[in-house]
Each structure stands twice: as structure tokens, then as C-alpha cells.
């Protein structure tokens, strides 16, 4: 069986859709450097637009970053719990994989 792959160059298509007069978006830092450990995981957004991540400032924590960039400790996990990921249910309940 011969497999033939046809590639479409979406870069050419996308480039033709960009208006030369429209400035390209630029990324800017949302939080202060060092707010999170090297092991941050998660992240997930709640219905208010907050970003929640595992390991804020230290292990066993969940941090919350508001849409305006304010980062804060949201919760410290109990016992030996160490989160790995965050998801939200349809009702807004937060689930943390441990």
C-alpha cells in the first residue's frame, strides 16, 4: 500500500490573511519572576478568569493569578498531598490530581 501525504502550507495562507497595518500582539509577563517553583503544574482557568496552578512559591500549594496579574496563595494542600494538575467541573468544583 502506498501512502501519499499532501501537505498544505498553512503559513502561506495565514500570512495572506494578516493585515500589514495591524500590529502583531506581544507577550508581556503577567506575574513577578520567581512567583512559582520550577515544578509548577496545572494550570487551569476558573469561570472568573483566574489561573490556578500547582506549587505556588513552594510545593503542596495552589496559587491563583487574577486576570490583572495579582498572584497569591490560594490553598495549602493537607498532609503529604502534592498536586499534579487542576481541572474544573461544570458546576465550578475544582479537582486536584494528587
Chimera marker file (.cmm) of the C-alpha trace (Angstrom):
<marker_set name="trace">
<marker id="1" x="0.000" y="0.000" z="0.000" r="1" g="1" b="0" radius="0.5"/>
<marker id="2" x="1.351" y="3.358" z="-0.948" r="1" g="1" b="0" radius="0.5"/>
<marker id="3" x="0.666" y="6.180" z="1.468" r="1" g="1" b="0" radius="0.5"/>
<marker id="4" x="0.599" y="9.602" z="-0.066" r="1" g="1" b="0" radius="0.5"/>
<marker id="5" x="0.752" y="12.646" z="2.113" r="1" g="1" b="0" radius="0.5"/>
<marker id="6" x="-0.262" y="16.012" z="0.815" r="1" g="1" b="0" radius="0.5"/>
<marker id="7" x="0.901" y="18.960" z="2.870" r="1" g="1" b="0" radius="0.5"/>
<marker id="8" x="-0.814" y="22.293" z="2.767" r="1" g="1" b="0" radius="0.5"/>
<marker id="9" x="1.336" y="25.228" z="3.680" r="1" g="1" b="0" radius="0.5"/>
<marker id="10" x="-0.874" y="26.995" z="6.164" r="1" g="1" b="0" radius="0.5"/>
<marker id="11" x="1.880" y="29.562" z="6.737" r="1" g="1" b="0" radius="0.5"/>
<marker id="12" x="1.274" y="30.963" z="3.270" r="1" g="1" b="0" radius="0.5"/>
<marker id="13" x="-2.487" y="31.011" z="3.845" r="1" g="1" b="0" radius="0.5"/>
<marker id="14" x="-2.166" y="32.631" z="7.284" r="1" g="1" b="0" radius="0.5"/>
<marker id="15" x="0.372" y="35.178" z="6.089" r="1" g="1" b="0" radius="0.5"/>
<marker id="16" x="-2.001" y="36.340" z="3.375" r="1" g="1" b="0" radius="0.5"/>
<marker id="17" x="-4.735" y="36.947" z="5.991" r="1" g="1" b="0" radius="0.5"/>
<marker id="18" x="-2.622" y="39.262" z="8.167" r="1" g="1" b="0" radius="0.5"/>
<marker id="19" x="-3.150" y="42.964" z="7.591" r="1" g="1" b="0" radius="0.5"/>
<marker id="20" x="0.232" y="44.678" z="7.249" r="1" g="1" b="0" radius="0.5"/>
<marker id="21" x="-1.103" y="47.682" z="9.179" r="1" g="1" b="0" radius="0.5"/>
<marker id="22" x="-2.269" y="45.674" z="12.208" r="1" g="1" b="0" radius="0.5"/>
<marker id="23" x="0.418" y="45.423" z="14.891" r="1" g="1" b="0" radius="0.5"/>
<marker id="24" x="1.323" y="41.907" z="15.985" r="1" g="1" b="0" radius="0.5"/>
<marker id="25" x="0.461" y="41.075" z="19.601" r="1" g="1" b="0" radius="0.5"/>
<marker id="26" x="3.355" y="40.936" z="22.032" r="1" g="1" b="0" radius="0.5"/>
<marker id="27" x="3.676" y="38.824" z="25.167" r="1" g="1" b="0" radius="0.5"/>
<marker id="28" x="4.247" y="40.547" z="28.484" r="1" g="1" b="0" radius="0.5"/>
<marker id="29" x="4.860" y="38.983" z="31.918" r="1" g="1" b="0" radius="0.5"/>
<marker id="30" x="1.704" y="38.541" z="33.985" r="1" g="1" b="0" radius="0.5"/>
<marker id="31" x="3.352" y="37.767" z="37.345" r="1" g="1" b="0" radius="0.5"/>
<marker id="32" x="6.572" y="38.632" z="39.118" r="1" g="1" b="0" radius="0.5"/>
<marker id="33" x="9.578" y="36.448" z="38.259" r="1" g="1" b="0" radius="0.5"/>
<marker id="34" x="10.116" y="33.684" z="40.835" r="1" g="1" b="0" radius="0.5"/>
<marker id="35" x="6.464" y="33.543" z="41.943" r="1" g="1" b="0" radius="0.5"/>
<marker id="36" x="6.277" y="29.857" z="41.128" r="1" g="1" b="0" radius="0.5"/>
<marker id="37" x="8.559" y="26.881" z="41.686" r="1" g="1" b="0" radius="0.5"/>
<marker id="38" x="10.255" y="25.052" z="38.815" r="1" g="1" b="0" radius="0.5"/>
<marker id="39" x="7.693" y="22.289" z="39.278" r="1" g="1" b="0" radius="0.5"/>
<marker id="40" x="4.526" y="24.260" z="38.590" r="1" g="1" b="0" radius="0.5"/>
<marker id="41" x="1.768" y="22.217" z="37.047" r="1" g="1" b="0" radius="0.5"/>
<marker id="42" x="-1.914" y="22.638" z="36.427" r="1" g="1" b="0" radius="0.5"/>
<marker id="43" x="-2.745" y="25.240" z="35.113" r="1" g="1" b="0" radius="0.5"/>
<marker id="44" x="-6.482" y="25.731" z="34.798" r="1" g="1" b="0" radius="0.5"/>
<marker id="45" x="-8.803" y="28.729" z="34.499" r="1" g="1" b="0" radius="0.5"/>
<marker id="46" x="-11.921" y="29.162" z="36.588" r="1" g="1" b="0" radius="0.5"/>
<marker id="47" x="-15.114" y="30.860" z="35.426" r="1" g="1" b="0" radius="0.5"/>
<marker id="48" x="-13.867" y="34.241" z="36.710" r="1" g="1" b="0" radius="0.5"/>
<marker id="49" x="-10.755" y="34.127" z="34.525" r="1" g="1" b="0" radius="0.5"/>
<marker id="50" x="-8.341" y="33.313" z="37.353" r="1" g="1" b="0" radius="0.5"/>
<marker id="51" x="-5.460" y="30.980" z="36.537" r="1" g="1" b="0" radius="0.5"/>
<marker id="52" x="-4.805" y="28.360" z="39.214" r="1" g="1" b="0" radius="0.5"/>
<marker id="53" x="-1.530" y="26.430" z="39.342" r="1" g="1" b="0" radius="0.5"/>
<marker id="54" x="0.114" y="23.789" z="41.482" r="1" g="1" b="0" radius="0.5"/>
<marker id="55" x="3.247" y="24.681" z="43.510" r="1" g="1" b="0" radius="0.5"/>
<marker id="56" x="2.970" y="28.412" z="44.004" r="1" g="1" b="0" radius="0.5"/>
<marker id="57" x="6.109" y="29.640" z="45.848" r="1" g="1" b="0" radius="0.5"/>
<marker id="58" x="6.594" y="26.158" z="47.382" r="1" g="1" b="0" radius="0.5"/>
<marker id="59" x="5.395" y="22.586" z="46.979" r="1" g="1" b="0" radius="0.5"/>
<marker id="60" x="1.994" y="21.489" z="48.350" r="1" g="1" b="0" radius="0.5"/>
<marker id="61" x="0.295" y="24.752" z="47.392" r="1" g="1" b="0" radius="0.5"/>
<marker id="62" x="-2.164" y="26.050" z="44.837" r="1" g="1" b="0" radius="0.5"/>
<marker id="63" x="-1.666" y="29.596" z="43.625" r="1" g="1" b="0" radius="0.5"/>
<marker id="64" x="-4.184" y="31.874" z="41.971" r="1" g="1" b="0" radius="0.5"/>
<marker id="65" x="-3.389" y="34.589" z="39.439" r="1" g="1" b="0" radius="0.5"/>
<marker id="66" x="-6.148" y="37.098" z="38.793" r="1" g="1" b="0" radius="0.5"/>
<marker id="67" x="-6.808" y="38.474" z="35.299" r="1" g="1" b="0" radius="0.5"/>
<marker id="68" x="-4.963" y="41.671" z="36.295" r="1" g="1" b="0" radius="0.5"/>
<marker id="69" x="-1.826" y="39.689" z="37.277" r="1" g="1" b="0" radius="0.5"/>
<marker id="70" x="-2.118" y="39.589" z="41.071" r="1" g="1" b="0" radius="0.5"/>
<marker id="71" x="-0.601" y="36.282" z="42.236" r="1" g="1" b="0" radius="0.5"/>
<marker id="72" x="-1.464" y="34.882" z="45.657" r="1" g="1" b="0" radius="0.5"/>
<marker id="73" x="-1.511" y="31.689" z="47.672" r="1" g="1" b="0" radius="0.5"/>
<marker id="74" x="-4.955" y="30.124" z="47.236" r="1" g="1" b="0" radius="0.5"/>
<marker id="75" x="-4.637" y="26.982" z="49.377" r="1" g="1" b="0" radius="0.5"/>
<marker id="76" x="-2.038" y="24.788" z="51.071" r="1" g="1" b="0" radius="0.5"/>
<marker id="77" x="-2.694" y="21.107" z="50.467" r="1" g="1" b="0" radius="0.5"/>
<marker id="78" x="-3.072" y="18.884" z="53.555" r="1" g="1" b="0" radius="0.5"/>
<marker id="79" x="-0.706" y="16.169" z="54.783" r="1" g="1" b="0" radius="0.5"/>
<marker id="80" x="1.649" y="14.780" z="52.176" r="1" g="1" b="0" radius="0.5"/>
<marker id="81" x="-0.518" y="15.881" z="49.244" r="1" g="1" b="0" radius="0.5"/>
<marker id="82" x="1.326" y="17.300" z="46.297" r="1" g="1" b="0" radius="0.5"/>
<marker id="83" x="-0.849" y="18.310" z="43.351" r="1" g="1" b="0" radius="0.5"/>
<marker id="84" x="-0.065" y="17.491" z="39.754" r="1" g="1" b="0" radius="0.5"/>
<marker id="85" x="-2.914" y="19.040" z="37.799" r="1" g="1" b="0" radius="0.5"/>
<marker id="86" x="-6.112" y="21.041" z="38.167" r="1" g="1" b="0" radius="0.5"/>
<marker id="87" x="-9.449" y="20.754" z="36.393" r="1" g="1" b="0" radius="0.5"/>
<marker id="88" x="-12.823" y="22.396" z="36.966" r="1" g="1" b="0" radius="0.5"/>
<marker id="89" x="-16.167" y="20.646" z="36.793" r="1" g="1" b="0" radius="0.5"/>
<marker id="90" x="-19.241" y="22.090" z="35.082" r="1" g="1" b="0" radius="0.5"/>
<marker id="91" x="-20.503" y="23.302" z="38.466" r="1" g="1" b="0" radius="0.5"/>
<marker id="92" x="-17.240" y="25.148" z="39.203" r="1" g="1" b="0" radius="0.5"/>
<marker id="93" x="-15.828" y="22.498" z="41.575" r="1" g="1" b="0" radius="0.5"/>
<marker id="94" x="-12.039" y="22.348" z="41.457" r="1" g="1" b="0" radius="0.5"/>
<marker id="95" x="-10.375" y="18.932" z="41.227" r="1" g="1" b="0" radius="0.5"/>
<marker id="96" x="-6.670" y="18.486" z="42.009" r="1" g="1" b="0" radius="0.5"/>
<marker id="97" x="-4.826" y="15.381" z="40.865" r="1" g="1" b="0" radius="0.5"/>
<marker id="98" x="-2.505" y="14.087" z="43.579" r="1" g="1" b="0" radius="0.5"/>
<link id1="1" id2="2" r="1" g="1" b="0" radius="0.2"/>
<link id1="2" id2="3" r="1" g="1" b="0" radius="0.2"/>
<link id1="3" id2="4" r="1" g="1" b="0" radius="0.2"/>
<link id1="4" id2="5" r="1" g="1" b="0" radius="0.2"/>
<link id1="5" id2="6" r="1" g="1" b="0" radius="0.2"/>
<link id1="6" id2="7" r="1" g="1" b="0" radius="0.2"/>
<link id1="7" id2="8" r="1" g="1" b="0" radius="0.2"/>
<link id1="8" id2="9" r="1" g="1" b="0" radius="0.2"/>
<link id1="9" id2="10" r="1" g="1" b="0" radius="0.2"/>
<link id1="10" id2="11" r="1" g="1" b="0" radius="0.2"/>
<link id1="11" id2="12" r="1" g="1" b="0" radius="0.2"/>
<link id1="12" id2="13" r="1" g="1" b="0" radius="0.2"/>
<link id1="13" id2="14" r="1" g="1" b="0" radius="0.2"/>
<link id1="14" id2="15" r="1" g="1" b="0" radius="0.2"/>
<link id1="15" id2="16" r="1" g="1" b="0" radius="0.2"/>
<link id1="16" id2="17" r="1" g="1" b="0" radius="0.2"/>
<link id1="17" id2="18" r="1" g="1" b="0" radius="0.2"/>
<link id1="18" id2="19" r="1" g="1" b="0" radius="0.2"/>
<link id1="19" id2="20" r="1" g="1" b="0" radius="0.2"/>
<link id1="20" id2="21" r="1" g="1" b="0" radius="0.2"/>
<link id1="21" id2="22" r="1" g="1" b="0" radius="0.2"/>
<link id1="22" id2="23" r="1" g="1" b="0" radius="0.2"/>
<link id1="23" id2="24" r="1" g="1" b="0" radius="0.2"/>
<link id1="24" id2="25" r="1" g="1" b="0" radius="0.2"/>
<link id1="25" id2="26" r="1" g="1" b="0" radius="0.2"/>
<link id1="26" id2="27" r="1" g="1" b="0" radius="0.2"/>
<link id1="27" id2="28" r="1" g="1" b="0" radius="0.2"/>
<link id1="28" id2="29" r="1" g="1" b="0" radius="0.2"/>
<link id1="29" id2="30" r="1" g="1" b="0" radius="0.2"/>
<link id1="30" id2="31" r="1" g="1" b="0" radius="0.2"/>
<link id1="31" id2="32" r="1" g="1" b="0" radius="0.2"/>
<link id1="32" id2="33" r="1" g="1" b="0" radius="0.2"/>
<link id1="33" id2="34" r="1" g="1" b="0" radius="0.2"/>
<link id1="34" id2="35" r="1" g="1" b="0" radius="0.2"/>
<link id1="35" id2="36" r="1" g="1" b="0" radius="0.2"/>
<link id1="36" id2="37" r="1" g="1" b="0" radius="0.2"/>
<link id1="37" id2="38" r="1" g="1" b="0" radius="0.2"/>
<link id1="38" id2="39" r="1" g="1" b="0" radius="0.2"/>
<link id1="39" id2="40" r="1" g="1" b="0" radius="0.2"/>
<link id1="40" id2="41" r="1" g="1" b="0" radius="0.2"/>
<link id1="41" id2="42" r="1" g="1" b="0" radius="0.2"/>
<link id1="42" id2="43" r="1" g="1" b="0" radius="0.2"/>
<link id1="43" id2="44" r="1" g="1" b="0" radius="0.2"/>
<link id1="44" id2="45" r="1" g="1" b="0" radius="0.2"/>
<link id1="45" id2="46" r="1" g="1" b="0" radius="0.2"/>
<link id1="46" id2="47" r="1" g="1" b="0" radius="0.2"/>
<link id1="47" id2="48" r="1" g="1" b="0" radius="0.2"/>
<link id1="48" id2="49" r="1" g="1" b="0" radius="0.2"/>
<link id1="49" id2="50" r="1" g="1" b="0" radius="0.2"/>
<link id1="50" id2="51" r="1" g="1" b="0" radius="0.2"/>
<link id1="51" id2="52" r="1" g="1" b="0" radius="0.2"/>
<link id1="52" id2="53" r="1" g="1" b="0" radius="0.2"/>
<link id1="53" id2="54" r="1" g="1" b="0" radius="0.2"/>
<link id1="54" id2="55" r="1" g="1" b="0" radius="0.2"/>
<link id1="55" id2="56" r="1" g="1" b="0" radius="0.2"/>
<link id1="56" id2="57" r="1" g="1" b="0" radius="0.2"/>
<link id1="57" id2="58" r="1" g="1" b="0" radius="0.2"/>
<link id1="58" id2="59" r="1" g="1" b="0" radius="0.2"/>
<link id1="59" id2="60" r="1" g="1" b="0" radius="0.2"/>
<link id1="60" id2="61" r="1" g="1" b="0" radius="0.2"/>
<link id1="61" id2="62" r="1" g="1" b="0" radius="0.2"/>
<link id1="62" id2="63" r="1" g="1" b="0" radius="0.2"/>
<link id1="63" id2="64" r="1" g="1" b="0" radius="0.2"/>
<link id1="64" id2="65" r="1" g="1" b="0" radius="0.2"/>
<link id1="65" id2="66" r="1" g="1" b="0" radius="0.2"/>
<link id1="66" id2="67" r="1" g="1" b="0" radius="0.2"/>
<link id1="67" id2="68" r="1" g="1" b="0" radius="0.2"/>
<link id1="68" id2="69" r="1" g="1" b="0" radius="0.2"/>
<link id1="69" id2="70" r="1" g="1" b="0" radius="0.2"/>
<link id1="70" id2="71" r="1" g="1" b="0" radius="0.2"/>
<link id1="71" id2="72" r="1" g="1" b="0" radius="0.2"/>
<link id1="72" id2="73" r="1" g="1" b="0" radius="0.2"/>
<link id1="73" id2="74" r="1" g="1" b="0" radius="0.2"/>
<link id1="74" id2="75" r="1" g="1" b="0" radius="0.2"/>
<link id1="75" id2="76" r="1" g="1" b="0" radius="0.2"/>
<link id1="76" id2="77" r="1" g="1" b="0" radius="0.2"/>
<link id1="77" id2="78" r="1" g="1" b="0" radius="0.2"/>
<link id1="78" id2="79" r="1" g="1" b="0" radius="0.2"/>
<link id1="79" id2="80" r="1" g="1" b="0" radius="0.2"/>
<link id1="80" id2="81" r="1" g="1" b="0" radius="0.2"/>
<link id1="81" id2="82" r="1" g="1" b="0" radius="0.2"/>
<link id1="82" id2="83" r="1" g="1" b="0" radius="0.2"/>
<link id1="83" id2="84" r="1" g="1" b="0" radius="0.2"/>
<link id1="84" id2="85" r="1" g="1" b="0" radius="0.2"/>
<link id1="85" id2="86" r="1" g="1" b="0" radius="0.2"/>
<link id1="86" id2="87" r="1" g="1" b="0" radius="0.2"/>
<link id1="87" id2="88" r="1" g="1" b="0" radius="0.2"/>
<link id1="88" id2="89" r="1" g="1" b="0" radius="0.2"/>
<link id1="89" id2="90" r="1" g="1" b="0" radius="0.2"/>
<link id1="90" id2="91" r="1" g="1" b="0" radius="0.2"/>
<link id1="91" id2="92" r="1" g="1" b="0" radius="0.2"/>
<link id1="92" id2="93" r="1" g="1" b="0" radius="0.2"/>
<link id1="93" id2="94" r="1" g="1" b="0" radius="0.2"/>
<link id1="94" id2="95" r="1" g="1" b="0" radius="0.2"/>
<link id1="95" id2="96" r="1" g="1" b="0" radius="0.2"/>
<link id1="96" id2="97" r="1" g="1" b="0" radius="0.2"/>
<link id1="97" id2="98" r="1" g="1" b="0" radius="0.2"/>
</marker_set>
